[in-house]
Amino acid sequence: MLRWPITSRTTLQDGLYRYDAIARLQDANLAKHQQRPVADIGKYVQLGPLGTALLPTERPQVLLIDEVDKSDVDLPNDLLNVLEEGEYLIPELVRIADSHESVQVGLERAAAPAPIRRGTVRCHAFPIVVMTSNGEREFPPAFLRRCLRLDIVEPDSRRLEAIVSAHLGEEALAASADILQQFLQRRSTGELATDQLLNAIFLTMHPDQTGVADRRELAELVLKHLSATY
């Protein structure tokens, strides 16, 4: 699975590809000085997670766009055309298409490069794109119309037990029934994240690393409501 973590500075370009023009210029000057051939332009082009997901593969690739609500206001709309068309251009390669019809470029999380023909990337099987959001902002209606929205409900006690067991083991689960109940009680009065429960259980099982001997007191320090200002 390809993963594209989003920040407030992320742009569509970051997801599609990166072209290192400075490195290419430096290498070209060095090659001229050493009287050797200049490296192929593909050495300086690296596809990003979205760009890699849109490669023409037989089976659809899976792309996670993580925390898309952290993006600036333009990114959701910028994504629309690329996701609708399933293709994009790399202008640096389009300009040399007549002399370099196919160029090998680097990929996200892949050792081997892939060929790009005439500077155009067009998918064969449309990728499966999963986007997560913490609900910190509204999205444009045009963007939402193209999404299948799924609200993830808070895990109940049985599901939380399974999560604790999977992450920390059965021994931790058996020793932390009181912390789990404390978590459920506090979650009923304010917003808590599941990783706070995991952190609380882990720390209460290692009190020597925290300097807080009382289990409940230590859990209280970790299980603060996410909306709290203290």
Secondary structure as a PSIPRED ss2 file (coil, helix, strand):
# PSIPRED VFORMAT (PSIPRED V4.0)

   1 M C   1.000  0.000  0.000
   2 L E   0.000  0.000  1.000
   3 R E   0.000  0.000  1.000
   4 W E   0.000  0.000  1.000
   5 P E   0.000  0.000  1.000
   6 I C   1.000  0.000  0.000
   7 T C   1.000  0.000  0.000
   8 S C   1.000  0.000  0.000
   9 R C   1.000  0.000  0.000
  10 T C   1.000  0.000  0.000
  11 T C   1.000  0.000  0.000
  12 L H   0.000  1.000  0.000
  13 Q H   0.000  1.000  0.000
  14 D H   0.000  1.000  0.000
  15 G H   0.000  1.000  0.000
  16 L H   0.000  1.000  0.000
  17 Y E   0.000  0.000  1.000
  18 R E   0.000  0.000  1.000
  19 Y E   0.000  0.000  1.000
  20 D C   1.000  0.000  0.000
  21 A H   0.000  1.000  0.000
  22 I H   0.000  1.000  0.000
  23 A H   0.000  1.000  0.000
  24 R H   0.000  1.000  0.000
  25 L H   0.000  1.000  0.000
  26 Q H   0.000  1.000  0.000
  27 D H   0.000  1.000  0.000
  28 A H   0.000  1.000  0.000
  29 N H   0.000  1.000  0.000
  30 L H   0.000  1.000  0.000
  31 A H   0.000  1.000  0.000
  32 K H   0.000  1.000  0.000
  33 H H   0.000  1.000  0.000
  34 Q H   0.000  1.000  0.000
  35 Q C   1.000  0.000  0.000
  36 R C   1.000  0.000  0.000
  37 P C   1.000  0.000  0.000
  38 V C   1.000  0.000  0.000
  39 A C   1.000  0.000  0.000
  40 D C   1.000  0.000  0.000
  41 I H   0.000  1.000  0.000
  42 G H   0.000  1.000  0.000
  43 K H   0.000  1.000  0.000
  44 Y H   0.000  1.000  0.000
  45 V E   0.000  0.000  1.000
  46 Q E   0.000  0.000  1.000
  47 L E   0.000  0.000  1.000
  48 G C   1.000  0.000  0.000
  49 P H   0.000  1.000  0.000
  50 L H   0.000  1.000  0.000
  51 G H   0.000  1.000  0.000
  52 T H   0.000  1.000  0.000
  53 A H   0.000  1.000  0.000
  54 L C   1.000  0.000  0.000
  55 L C   1.000  0.000  0.000
  56 P C   1.000  0.000  0.000
  57 T C   1.000  0.000  0.000
  58 E C   1.000  0.000  0.000
  59 R C   1.000  0.000  0.000
  60 P C   1.000  0.000  0.000
  61 Q C   1.000  0.000  0.000
  62 V E   0.000  0.000  1.000
  63 L E   0.000  0.000  1.000
  64 L E   0.000  0.000  1.000
  65 I E   0.000  0.000  1.000
  66 D E   0.000  0.000  1.000
  67 E C   1.000  0.000  0.000
  68 V H   0.000  1.000  0.000
  69 D H   0.000  1.000  0.000
  70 K H   0.000  1.000  0.000
  71 S C   1.000  0.000  0.000
  72 D C   1.000  0.000  0.000
  73 V C   1.000  0.000  0.000
  74 D C   1.000  0.000  0.000
  75 L H   0.000  1.000  0.000
  76 P H   0.000  1.000  0.000
  77 N H   0.000  1.000  0.000
  78 D H   0.000  1.000  0.000
  79 L H   0.000  1.000  0.000
  80 L H   0.000  1.000  0.000
  81 N H   0.000  1.000  0.000
  82 V H   0.000  1.000  0.000
  83 L H   0.000  1.000  0.000
  84 E H   0.000  1.000  0.000
  85 E H   0.000  1.000  0.000
  86 G C   1.000  0.000  0.000
  87 E E   0.000  0.000  1.000
  88 Y E   0.000  0.000  1.000
  89 L E   0.000  0.000  1.000
  90 I C   1.000  0.000  0.000
  91 P H   0.000  1.000  0.000
  92 E H   0.000  1.000  0.000
  93 L H   0.000  1.000  0.000
  94 V H   0.000  1.000  0.000
  95 R C   1.000  0.000  0.000
  96 I C   1.000  0.000  0.000
  97 A C   1.000  0.000  0.000
  98 D C   1.000  0.000  0.000
  99 S C   1.000  0.000  0.000
 100 H C   1.000  0.000  0.000
 101 E C   1.000  0.000  0.000
 102 S E   0.000  0.000  1.000
 103 V E   0.000  0.000  1.000
 104 Q E   0.000  0.000  1.000
 105 V E   0.000  0.000  1.000
 106 G E   0.000  0.000  1.000
 107 L C   1.000  0.000  0.000
 108 E C   1.000  0.000  0.000
 109 R C   1.000  0.000  0.000
 110 A C   1.000  0.000  0.000
 111 A C   1.000  0.000  0.000
 112 A C   1.000  0.000  0.000
 113 P C   1.000  0.000  0.000
 114 A E   0.000  0.000  1.000
 115 P E   0.000  0.000  1.000
 116 I E   0.000  0.000  1.000
 117 R E   0.000  0.000  1.000
 118 R C   1.000  0.000  0.000
 119 G C   1.000  0.000  0.000
 120 T E   0.000  0.000  1.000
 121 V E   0.000  0.000  1.000
 122 R E   0.000  0.000  1.000
 123 C C   1.000  0.000  0.000
 124 H C   1.000  0.000  0.000
 125 A C   1.000  0.000  0.000
 126 F C   1.000  0.000  0.000
 127 P C   1.000  0.000  0.000
 128 I E   0.000  0.000  1.000
 129 V E   0.000  0.000  1.000
 130 V E   0.000  0.000  1.000
 131 M E   0.000  0.000  1.000
 132 T C   1.000  0.000  0.000
 133 S C   1.000  0.000  0.000
 134 N C   1.000  0.000  0.000
 135 G C   1.000  0.000  0.000
 136 E C   1.000  0.000  0.000
 137 R C   1.000  0.000  0.000
 138 E C   1.000  0.000  0.000
 139 F C   1.000  0.000  0.000
 140 P C   1.000  0.000  0.000
 141 P H   0.000  1.000  0.000
 142 A H   0.000  1.000  0.000
 143 F H   0.000  1.000  0.000
 144 L H   0.000  1.000  0.000
 145 R C   1.000  0.000  0.000
 146 R C   1.000  0.000  0.000
 147 C C   1.000  0.000  0.000
 148 L C   1.000  0.000  0.000
 149 R C   1.000  0.000  0.000
 150 L C   1.000  0.000  0.000
 151 D C   1.000  0.000  0.000
 152 I C   1.000  0.000  0.000
 153 V C   1.000  0.000  0.000
 154 E C   1.000  0.000  0.000
 155 P C   1.000  0.000  0.000
 156 D C   1.000  0.000  0.000
 157 S H   0.000  1.000  0.000
 158 R H   0.000  1.000  0.000
 159 R H   0.000  1.000  0.000
 160 L H   0.000  1.000  0.000
 161 E H   0.000  1.000  0.000
 162 A H   0.000  1.000  0.000
 163 I H   0.000  1.000  0.000
 164 V H   0.000  1.000  0.000
 165 S H   0.000  1.000  0.000
 166 A H   0.000  1.000  0.000
 167 H H   0.000  1.000  0.000
 168 L H   0.000  1.000  0.000
 169 G C   1.000  0.000  0.000
 170 E H   0.000  1.000  0.000
 171 E H   0.000  1.000  0.000
 172 A H   0.000  1.000  0.000
 173 L H   0.000  1.000  0.000
 174 A H   0.000  1.000  0.000
 175 A C   1.000  0.000  0.000
 176 S C   1.000  0.000  0.000
 177 A H   0.000  1.000  0.000
 178 D H   0.000  1.000  0.000
 179 I H   0.000  1.000  0.000
 180 L H   0.000  1.000  0.000
 181 Q H   0.000  1.000  0.000
 182 Q H   0.000  1.000  0.000
 183 F H   0.000  1.000  0.000
 184 L H   0.000  1.000  0.000
 185 Q H   0.000  1.000  0.000
 186 R H   0.000  1.000  0.000
 187 R H   0.000  1.000  0.000
 188 S C   1.000  0.000  0.000
 189 T C   1.000  0.000  0.000
 190 G C   1.000  0.000  0.000
 191 E C   1.000  0.000  0.000
 192 L C   1.000  0.000  0.000
 193 A C   1.000  0.000  0.000
 194 T H   0.000  1.000  0.000
 195 D H   0.000  1.000  0.000
 196 Q H   0.000  1.000  0.000
 197 L H   0.000  1.000  0.000
 198 L H   0.000  1.000  0.000
 199 N H   0.000  1.000  0.000
 200 A H   0.000  1.000  0.000
 201 I H   0.000  1.000  0.000
 202 F H   0.000  1.000  0.000
 203 L H   0.000  1.000  0.000
 204 T H   0.000  1.000  0.000
 205 M C   1.000  0.000  0.000
 206 H C   1.000  0.000  0.000
 207 P H   0.000  1.000  0.000
 208 D H   0.000  1.000  0.000
 209 Q H   0.000  1.000  0.000
 210 T C   1.000  0.000  0.000
 211 G C   1.000  0.000  0.000
 212 V C   1.000  0.000  0.000
 213 A C   1.000  0.000  0.000
 214 D C   1.000  0.000  0.000
 215 R H   0.000  1.000  0.000
 216 R H   0.000  1.000  0.000
 217 E H   0.000  1.000  0.000
 218 L H   0.000  1.000  0.000
 219 A H   0.000  1.000  0.000
 220 E H   0.000  1.000  0.000
 221 L H   0.000  1.000  0.000
 222 V H   0.000  1.000  0.000
 223 L C   1.000  0.000  0.000
 224 K C   1.000  0.000  0.000
 225 H C   1.000  0.000  0.000
 226 L C   1.000  0.000  0.000
 227 S C   1.000  0.000  0.000
 228 A C   1.000  0.000  0.000
 229 T C   1.000  0.000  0.000
 230 Y C   1.000  0.000  0.000
